[in-house]
Amino acid sequence: MESIDRLADRAFGQTRGRLVRLPDDRPVVFIGDVHGDLDAARRVLETFPQPEYNLVFLGDLVDRGPDSDGVLRAVAEAKLRADRSVHLLMGNHEAWAVQPFRPADFWEHLGIETSRRLADALRILPFAAWHPAGLLAVHGAPPDLPTLDAINGVEPGTKSWRAMTWGDLSQARGARPLAPIRPVFDRAAFEARTDRLGARVVVRSHQPFAPQYQFDDRCLTLFTSSAYGNGPRQVALLSPGYPVRTAGDLELIEI
């Protein structure tokens, strides 16, 4: 069997920029944190065949659950079969090369060299995806940038990177971060950032106990794991030509 670091390098090692621009002529499925839930990953890949569907994994494929290796392999193999229809955004659990964290059971069991090679392969993952309907997908929170294209210039480890991979959202003004590495943004920050980027709706994951809908239903927090999260395993479907006024316009599907 091919080593996980080599497989990931083949699948994800050829970056096309930090911002994925999604086509509007095919349905798009957004998948929240999977966190080692191989059954969830397989169900997504089988239920929404590629390239008929575009799949956007919002990050955090690994750690916490029982089969992180299997999840990463399944998504990497799907990426190799249908490169332009399968996208993995960087979550904080893909950012081991940039910001080590705990718990990190998957990374810590790999061994030093395999861990380093895999972390380097995932270091160049995209940070966000954009759909022409006015939807921005990130793992954590929208960045403080003047334009969408500026996302392509974001470097790992910067404030904008940390917002997208580690950022929490809170309805409480001035809420404190859960940890120094996890910035937190309130309604005012969310609205200012999305308005500058021209985003009506944000789809994200990362924060298991956040309300599913926030900020007048402009933000959807989505989880797709039995190993971690607060509710059923769900994905969000955006059909072509369907108007998106709020996050409630996306179809939630349990898997």
Summary of the structure (lengths in Angstrom):
residues: 255
radius of gyration: 16.5
end to end distance: 28.6
largest distance: 50.4
contacts: 899
relative contact order: 0.18
helix: 32%
strand: 19%
